[in-house]
Amino acid sequence: LVVNEHLTRSLEPVLIELERAAEDRRHQPANTAANRPHRSGLEQLAARLPQVSAFGIIDANGNIESMTAPFRQNTSLADRDYFIRVREGERRAVSSILRARPTEKLVFVLVQRLETEDQQFAGAVVASIELEYFTSLYRDMGMEAGRVVAVFRNDGKPILRMPHVDSFESTDVSARPLFTEHVPLASQGVFYAPTPAT
């Protein structure tokens, strides 16, 4: 419950700022000169929210338009599931655990759909959350040896595990009773079962 409360408090302000950035962007022309002030605003957000390692804008084709952290030119994120989901109409999405390009650091990504004033898809504004922010925090809280905390999307895809093991990145627990029976019935609650986190 402590972990759930901390995750909620950490991510809610990020989601609010993503939505605000998307609304601001809706009224801006999609060209580099006009977006300089917008990028500056994202940099200020990144400095204010320590849980965010980078904010960025992805264009409608999945290419990184701007990013508050270094990125490789011509990097495409069109194949990422979170981009596909907002491109197909979801207003907001969260990625499963992944390795950021080009740093290879473990992250998950919060995504807000961008639209034009006539509601056409215009890309996405994203916030990259490094897992180290949470793992170091919970490590400092003195989590007992042998204890495991794991967070999954509601489709059973993994987001983070403390402590991390490489095999977690390919974990899929969507067929477990928690996700087939309990999650569809309630958005929150307590369920006891053998752990899927190992």
SETOR-160944 format. One record per residue: chain; x, y, z of N, C-alpha, C, O in turn; residue in one letter. Coordinates in steps of 0.001 Angstrom, whole numbers, plus 500000, padded with zeros to 6 digits. Layout:
<tinus>
TINU ch n_east n_north   n_up ca_east ca_north  ca_up c_east c_north   c_up o_east o_north   o_up aa
TINU  A      X       Y      Z       X        Y      Z      X       Y      Z      X       Y      Z  A
...
</tinus>
This chain:
<tinus>
TINU ch n_east n_north   n_up ca_east ca_north  ca_up c_east c_north   c_up o_east o_north   o_up aa
TINU  A 500819  498798 500000  500000   500000 500000 500859  501260 500000 500514  502252 499357  L
TINU  A 501989  501220 500728  502897   502366 500744 503456  502604 499346 503544  503744 498890  V
TINU  A 503836  501509 498664  504371   501618 497305 503320  502195 496368 503619  503075 495561  V
TINU  A 502083  501699 496474  501007   502192 495616 500775  503686 495825 500614  504437 494863  N
TINU  A 500760  504113 497092  500543   505529 497389 501676  506382 496838 501439  507455 496283  E
TINU  A 502914  505901 496994  504043   506680 496501 504045  506762 494979 504317  507823 494418  H
TINU  A 503744  505650 494305  503672   505668 492845 502609  506662 492366 502838  507432 491433  L
TINU  A 501454  506631 493015  500372   507537 492633 500793  508987 492798 500572  509805 491905  T
TINU  A 501396  509309 493932  501815   510691 494189 502947  511117 493258 503060  512295 492918  R
TINU  A 503772  510181 492852  504888   510495 491963 504419  510721 490529 504947  511589 489833  S
TINU  A 503435  509948 490085  503041   509981 488682 501905  510949 488378 501813  511444 487255  L
TINU  A 501046  511229 489340  499926   512132 489087 500365  513503 488585 499802  513994 487606  E
TINU  A 501368  514151 489230  501776   515468 488711 502367  515400 487308 502252  516353 486537  P
TINU  A 502999  514276 486975  503553   514109 485626 502426  514029 484615 502500  514651 483555  V
TINU  A 501388  513273 484927  500244   513148 484020 499539  514485 483822 499102  514810 482718  L
TINU  A 499433  515250 484897  498812   516574 484801 499612  517476 483867 499041  518188 483041  I
TINU  A 500944  517441 484002  501792   518298 483166 501792  517833 481709 501876  518657 480799  E
TINU  A 501701  516539 481485  501610   516043 480115 500337  516541 479440 500356  516963 478284  L
TINU  A 499246  516486 480169  497980   516947 479607 498029  518447 479317 497527  518911 478293  E
TINU  A 498637  519189 480228  498759   520634 480035 499641  520943 478831 499328  521829 478035  R
TINU  A 500750  520204 478700  501650   520414 477561 500953  520088 476244 501157  520773 475242  A
TINU  A 500130  519037 476248  499413   518660 475030 498415  519745 474639 498246  520041 473456  A
TINU  A 497761  520331 475625  496795   521391 475341 497503  522636 474808 497013  523288 473885  E
TINU  A 498659  522964 475394  499437   524104 474895 499879  523866 473455 499814  524762 472613  D
TINU  A 500325  522652 473193  500845   522317 471876 499748  522368 470809 500022  522679 469650  R
TINU  A 498532  522071 471191  497410   522065 470245 497284  523405 469514 496847  523464 468364  R
TINU  A 497673  524463 470198  497496   525804 469637 498774  526374 469020 498821  527550 468659  H
TINU  A 499825  525526 468898  501086   525999 468341 501332  525407 466960 501034  524234 466738  Q
TINU  A 501864  526184 466035  502240   525632 464731 503331  524584 464892 504191  524706 465764  P
TINU  A 503296  523566 464061  504277   522470 464158 505526  522801 463361 505783  522198 462319  A
TINU  A 506315  523777 463858  507608   524034 463235 508618  524367 464313 508251  524781 465413  N
TINU  A 509891  524186 463998  510947   524265 464999 510987  525617 465699 511114  525673 466922  T
TINU  A 510880  526700 464949  510977   528021 465552 509875  528255 466580 510122  528777 467667  A
TINU  A 508666  527862 466220  507543   528089 467129 507626  527217 468366 507076  527563 469411  A
TINU  A 508315  526083 468253  508332   525146 469362 509483  525369 470329 509562  524667 471337  N
TINU  A 510375  526312 470067  511467   526559 470998 510970  526945 472390 511471  526408 473378  R
TINU  A 509999  527860 472501  509490   528167 473832 508859  526951 474504 508968  526777 475718  P
TINU  A 508193  526106 473701  507565   524909 474243 508621  523958 474806 508435  523393 475883  H
TINU  A 509732  523780 474079  510807   522919 474556 511404  523469 475835 511735  522718 476753  R
TINU  A 511540  524793 475891  512046   525414 477105 511146  525111 478294 511620  524870 479404  S
TINU  A 509831  525127 478043  508895   524789 479105 509048  523356 479573 508941  523077 480767  G
TINU  A 509299  522438 478637  509517   521037 479009 510785  520884 479836 510821  520084 480771  L
TINU  A 511820  521639 479504  513058   521585 480271 512830  522051 481702 513381  521480 482643  E
TINU  A 512023  523081 481862  511701   523560 483206 510920  522507 483982 511139  522326 485180  Q
TINU  A 510012  521815 483304  509261   520742 483956 510183  519622 484407 510064  519128 485529  L
TINU  A 511101  519219 483538  512028   518129 483862 512879  518481 485071 513184  517619 485895  A
TINU  A 513263  519751 485175  514064   520187 486317 513245  520185 487606 513789  519993 488694  A
TINU  A 511942  520398 487477  511070   520497 488650 510571  519142 489134 510187  518999 490295  R
TINU  A 510574  518148 488252  510040   516829 488606 511173  515800 488569 511488  515284 487497  L
TINU  A 511787  515492 489703  512947   514608 489715 512664  513185 489271 513587  512463 488892  P
TINU  A 511391  512762 489311  511052   511415 488869 511090  511269 487354 511050  510153 486835  Q
TINU  A 511169  512402 486636  511191   512387 485173 512624  512582 484683 513264  513583 485003  V
TINU  A 513124  511619 483906  514477   511751 483355 514465  512554 482069 515482  513142 481701  S
TINU  A 513318  512591 481366  513231   513381 480133 511785  513577 479725 510952  512684 479878  A
TINU  A 511499  514761 479201  510256   515033 478496 510583  515135 477013 511687  515534 476641  F
TINU  A 509625  514776 476171  509880   514882 474747 508615  514993 473922 507510  514722 474393  G
TINU  A 508809  515401 472672  507728   515486 471703 508032  514508 470571 509127  514522 470008  I
TINU  A 507066  513667 470242  507167   512740 469119 506190  513206 468050 505031  513490 468351  I
TINU  A 506646  513286 466807  505739   513761 465755 504789  512647 465316 504870  511522 465810  D
TINU  A 503906  512962 464400  502855   512021 463996 503400  510782 463309 502698  509776 463205  A
TINU  A 504646  510838 462836  505268   509675 462190 506092  508831 463158 506660  507811 462768  N
TINU  A 506156  509254 464411  506890   508491 465403 508334  508919 465579 509090  508253 466286  G
TINU  A 508734  510018 464952  510107   510509 465083 510217  511482 466249 509297  512257 466510  N
TINU  A 511355  511438 466951  511572   512373 468049 511792  513758 467474 512730  513987 466711  I
TINU  A 510927  514668 467845  511022   516049 467376 511910  516873 468306 512743  517659 467853  E
TINU  A 511721  516682 469613  512560   517348 470604 512556  516512 471871 511619  515756 472129  S
TINU  A 513623  516657 472664  513783   515881 473887 514645  516681 474849 515599  517339 474435  M
TINU  A 514310  516625 476137  515084   517379 477109 516356  516653 477518 517167  517204 478263  T
TINU  A 516542  515428 477045  517773   514676 477277 518397  514354 475919 517693  514348 474909  A
TINU  A 519704  514085 475875  520340   513773 474585 519654  512595 473898 519248  511634 474551  P
TINU  A 519530  512680 472570  518966   511574 471809 519634  511527 470445 520157  512527 469954  F
TINU  A 519605  510354 469851  520213   510165 468531 519282  510718 467460 518094  510395 467434  R
TINU  A 519821  511549 466581  519022   512106 465491 518415  510990 464651 519004  509922 464491  Q
TINU  A 517224  511257 464118  516496   510307 463272 516049  509062 464038 515793  508021 463432  N
TINU  A 515955  509162 465362  515443   508042 466149 513933  507947 465967 513220  508934 466146  T
TINU  A 513453  506774 465615  512022   506548 465448 511484  505706 466600 512081  504704 466992  S
TINU  A 510353  506134 467126  509662   505381 468166 508320  504847 467661 507438  504491 468443  L
TINU  A 508193  504804 466345  506924   504393 465741 506562  502952 466073 505391  502577 466002  A
TINU  A 507555  502137 466436  507285   500735 466733 506944  500492 468201 506569  499379 468571  D
TINU  A 507069  501514 469034  506781   501345 470454 505271  501187 470657 504476  501891 470034  R
TINU  A 504891  500263 471527  503459   499989 471701 502708  501195 472240 501541  501397 471902  D
TINU  A 503357  501998 473073  502663   503162 473616 502364  504198 472530 501334  504870 472583  Y
TINU  A 503254  504330 471550  502994   505259 470459 501859  504742 469580 500989  505506 469162  F
TINU  A 501876  503454 469309  500818   502853 468495 499459  503044 469153 498469  503316 468475  I
TINU  A 499412  502902 470465  498138   503016 471180 497559  504424 471090 496361  504581 470855  R
TINU  A 498395  505454 471273  497841   506817 471172 497567  507182 469715 496637  507937 469432  V
TINU  A 498367  506653 468789  498105   506909 467373 496750  506337 466964 496056  506904 466120  R
TINU  A 496381  505204 467573  495117   504556 467224 493931  505112 468006 492805  504641 467844  E
TINU  A 494177  506113 468853  493048   506798 469464 493023  506924 470969 492233  507702 471502  G
TINU  A 493888  506162 471694  493889   506302 473146 494416  507683 473529 495374  508172 472930  E
TINU  A 493805  508296 474504  494218   509634 474931 495528  509587 475706 496335  510513 475630  R
TINU  A 495735  508504 476453  496897   508379 477331 497344  506927 477358 496524  506019 477224  R
TINU  A 498641  506707 477530  499153   505340 477594 500365  505296 478512 501006  506315 478766  A
TINU  A 500664  504113 478999  501889   503882 479770 502579  502673 479161 501932  501674 478845  V
TINU  A 503880  502762 479000  504616   501644 478411 504867  500575 479458 504711  500817 480655  S
TINU  A 505252  499408 479008  505832   498426 479912 507302  498796 480093 507769  499770 479502  S
TINU  A 508024  498046 480887  509443   498305 481088 510173  498176 479747 509895  497261 478971  I
TINU  A 511090  499079 479483  511852   499028 478239 513203  499694 478437 513459  500347 479448  L
TINU  A 514053  499509 477447  515382   500136 477484 515365  501345 476560 515076  501239 475369  R
TINU  A 515682  502492 477140  515612   503746 476395 516644  503773 475272 517738  503221 475390  A
TINU  A 516262  504430 474185  517184   504638 473081 517761  506048 473197 516977  506987 473330  R
TINU  A 519079  506259 473155  520120   505251 472937 520826  504830 474215 521827  504117 474138  P
TINU  A 520347  505240 475398  521100   505036 476641 521053  503610 477152 521951  503178 477876  T
TINU  A 520000  502863 476779  519770   501501 477261 519412  501452 478749 519407  500376 479347  E
TINU  A 519111  502610 479350  518673   502610 480738 517245  502083 480819 516449  502273 479900  K
TINU  A 516930  501420 481928  515589   500884 482126 514631  502016 482483 514878  502785 483413  L
TINU  A 513542  502106 481737  512556   503161 481947 511158  502608 481691 510995  501523 481133  V
TINU  A 510159  503371 482107  508827   503232 481534 508393  504637 481137 508921  505625 481647  F
TINU  A 507435  504721 480230  507108   505990 479600 505626  506304 479763 504769  505463 479489  V
TINU  A 505333  507520 480212  503964   508029 480251 503746  508870 478998 504599  509676 478627  L
TINU  A 502608  508677 478354  502384   509258 477027 501023  509938 476957 500018  509392 477412  V
TINU  A 501005  511136 476382  499759   511866 476149 499620  512124 474660 500541  512643 474030  Q
TINU  A 498491  511771 474101  498225   511985 472675 498198  513482 472352 497644  514276 473113  R
TINU  A 498794  513857 471228  498720   515210 470704 497725  515243 469552 497682  514333 468725  L
TINU  A 496927  516306 469511  495959   516464 468434 495995  517884 467904 496368  518818 468614  E
TINU  A 495603  518035 466649  495423   519355 466071 494105  519921 466579 493351  519229 467262  T
TINU  A 493828  521168 466249  492589   521783 466710 491351  521111 466119 490257  521223 466673  E
TINU  A 491526  520407 464986  490395   519657 464427 490455  518179 464804 489840  517336 464152  D
TINU  A 491214  517872 465881  491259   516551 466518 491937  515469 465676 491666  514281 465852  Q
TINU  A 492814  515880 464768  493612   514912 464023 494872  514570 464827 495405  515406 465556  Q
TINU  A 495331  513334 464680  496513   512894 465425 497737  513707 465011 498013  513868 463822  F
TINU  A 498477  514222 466016  499639   515064 465735 500900  514583 466439 501910  515286 466444  A
TINU  A 500855  513385 467037  502029   512864 467721 501756  512644 469196 500627  512348 469587  G
TINU  A 502787  512788 470018  502636   512538 471449 503652  513349 472233 504749  513639 471755  A
TINU  A 503265  513705 473437  504221   514255 474398 504469  513161 475424 503528  512529 475904  V
TINU  A 505738  512936 475762  506105   511787 476579 506947  512212 477775 507643  513226 477735  V
TINU  A 506870  511423 478829  507734   511580 479996 508376  510239 480281 507687  509240 480488  A
TINU  A 509693  510224 480290  510441   508995 480545 510792  508933 482028 511370  509870 482579  S
TINU  A 510440  507828 482664  510677   507642 484093 511720  506551 484276 511466  505393 483945  I
TINU  A 512889  506901 484799  513929   505892 485023 513571  505055 486247 513182  505589 487285  E
TINU  A 513707  503742 486111  513387   502860 487228 514290  503114 488424 513895  502872 489565  L
TINU  A 515491  503596 488171  516437   503828 489257 515895  504829 490274 516245  504770 491452  E
TINU  A 515043  505747 489821  514450   506708 490757 513689  505977 491851 513816  506312 493029  Y
TINU  A 512893  504973 491463  512100   504240 492439 512922  503200 493189 512784  503057 494404  F
TINU  A 513773  502476 492477  514540   501416 493138 515482  501986 494190 515642  501398 495260  T
TINU  A 516106  503123 493897  517005   503723 494881 516223  504222 496087 516685  504114 497223  S
TINU  A 515031  504771 495834  514208   505272 496925 513786  504147 497857 513908  504265 499076  L
TINU  A 513289  503053 497281  512825   501960 498124 514002  501231 498782 513866  500672 499870  Y
TINU  A 515137  501245 498121  516340   500680 498735 516723  501496 499969 517081  500936 501005  R
TINU  A 516646  502808 499850  516970   503681 500980 515959  503547 502115 516281  503817 503273  D
TINU  A 514734  503129 501782  513709   502941 502809 513962  501671 503625 513280  501419 504619  M
TINU  A 514952  500870 503198  515318   499684 503958 514433  498491 503713 514066  497795 504660  G
TINU  A 514074  498231 502462  513253   497065 502141 513991  495797 502560 515164  495626 502229  M
TINU  A 513325  494923 503273  513955   493736 503830 514511  492836 502736 513939  492724 501652  E
TINU  A 515646  492191 503041  516253   491251 502103 515274  490130 501786 514606  489604 502677  A
TINU  A 515196  489771 500513  514291   488713 500094 512915  489189 499699 512147  488437 499099  G
TINU  A 512584  490444 500029  511289   490992 499634 511354  491486 498187 512389  491974 497733  R
TINU  A 510246  491355 497478  510165   491806 496090 508916  492664 495918 507837  492305 496390  V
TINU  A 509066  493788 495246  507929   494626 494860 507911  494689 493341 508928  494992 492717  V
TINU  A 506771  494407 492752  506653   494457 491297 505388  495223 490909 504361  495132 491582  A
TINU  A 505480  495969 489828  504356   496753 489319 504099  496331 487878 505026  496238 487072  V
TINU  A 502814  496073 487560  502417   495649 486216 501334  496577 485684 500600  497205 486448  F
TINU  A 501248  496651 484359  500099   497308 483748 498871  496431 483970 498989  495272 484368  R
TINU  A 497687  496995 483707  496485   496183 483923 496289  495108 482873 495338  494331 482956  N
TINU  A 497192  495049 481860  497155   493943 480903 498216  492885 481222 498440  491965 480435  D
TINU  A 498870  493026 482391  499848   492028 482823 501264  492248 482345 502145  491438 482634  G
TINU  A 501505  493336 481610  502857   493636 481144 503647  494313 482271 503082  495103 483027  K
TINU  A 504948  494013 482393  505737   494511 483524 506132  495981 483388 506416  496458 482289  P
TINU  A 506148  496692 484515  506599   498082 484545 507889  498213 485360 508879  498759 484873  I
TINU  A 507878  497718 486584  509110   497780 487373 509111  496696 488435 508066  496233 488891  L
TINU  A 510322  496308 488811  510524   495301 489857 511678  495758 490729 512689  496251 490228  R
TINU  A 511526  495593 492029  512579   495920 492968 512821  494718 493867 511907  494315 494587  M
TINU  A 514007  494132 493857  515140   494480 492997 514918  493976 491567 514156  493036 491335  P
TINU  A 515598  494620 490617  515418   494249 489207 516211  492995 488862 517330  492802 489338  H
TINU  A 515614  492143 488026  516325   491026 487400 516010  491083 485912 514895  491439 485532  V
TINU  A 516968  490739 485073  516794   490888 483627 515597  490116 483085 514947  490555 482136  D
TINU  A 515306  488957 483693  514203   488139 483184 512853  488832 483345 511891  488464 482670  S
TINU  A 512765  489825 484222  511504   490528 484448 511057  491278 483206 509860  491468 482993  F
TINU  A 511996  491700 482392  511672   492501 481215 510784  491754 480229 510037  492377 479473  E
TINU  A 510857  490426 480229  510039   489634 479308 508883  488923 480020 508211  488074 479433  S
TINU  A 508659  489279 481292  507578   488659 482061 506212  489080 481513 505996  490240 481161  T
TINU  A 505301  488114 481451  503926   488404 481052 503017  487596 481964 502984  486368 481891  D
TINU  A 502279  488290 482820  501413   487592 483778 499936  487789 483425 499067  487658 484287  V
TINU  A 499659  488100 482177  498287   488398 481779 497339  487215 481954 496127  487402 482060  S
TINU  A 497889  485991 481985  497027   484817 482135 496803  484429 483599 496080  483473 483879  A
TINU  A 497407  485152 484519  497249   484841 485936 495876  485294 486434 495296  486228 485881  R
TINU  A 495348  484633 487484  494013   484980 487990 493847  486451 488363 492763  487013 488204  P
TINU  A 494921  487081 488860  494819   488490 489220 494311  489317 488044 493491  490219 488220  L
TINU  A 494805  489004 486835  494466   489807 485659 493261  489277 484886 492569  490038 484209  F
TINU  A 493011  487974 484988  491861   487407 484275 490569  487483 485087 489480  487547 484518  T
TINU  A 490691  487476 486430  489503   487410 487272 489278  488663 488125 488152  489147 488239  E
TINU  A 490353  489183 488721  490185   490221 489741 490257  491649 489191 489419  492483 489533  H
TINU  A 491242  491935 488350  491372   493292 487802 490114  493731 487053 489715  494888 487182  V
TINU  A 489460  492835 486257  488234   493284 485570 487094  493664 486522 486163  494367 486128  P
TINU  A 487169  493193 487783  486080   493429 488721 486285  494654 489599 485315  495233 490090  L
TINU  A 487549  495060 489805  487821   496182 490712 489120  496867 490327 490094  496216 489950  A
TINU  A 489120  498194 490428  490319   498964 490071 491355  498943 491178 492516  499279 490944  S
TINU  A 490950  498549 492392  491905   498445 493488 491434  497405 494479 490267  497011 494486  Q
TINU  A 492368  496961 495323  492037   495952 496312 493256  495117 496647 494358  495402 496178  G
TINU  A 493068  494101 497446  494143   493209 497866 493813  491802 497414 492687  491329 497568  V
TINU  A 494818  491141 496851  494636   489786 496337 495860  488980 496745 496989  489406 496502  F
TINU  A 495654  487822 497360  496754   486992 497810 496933  485814 496863 495984  485094 496551  Y
TINU  A 498183  485632 496408  498486   484552 495457 499995  484364 495420 500730  485239 495876  A
TINU  A 500482  483225 494879  501919   483070 494661 502430  484201 493775 501773  484577 492804  P
TINU  A 503589  484738 494104  504082   485921 493405 504441  485627 491950 505056  484601 491661  T
TINU  A 504056  486533 491019  504504   486433 489629 505764  487246 489391 506224  487357 488255  P
TINU  A 506334  487822 490463  507408   488795 490298 508791  488170 490189 509748  488864 489844  A
TINU  A 508920  486884 490473  510247   486279 490482 510574  485707 489115 511655  485152 488921  T
</tinus>
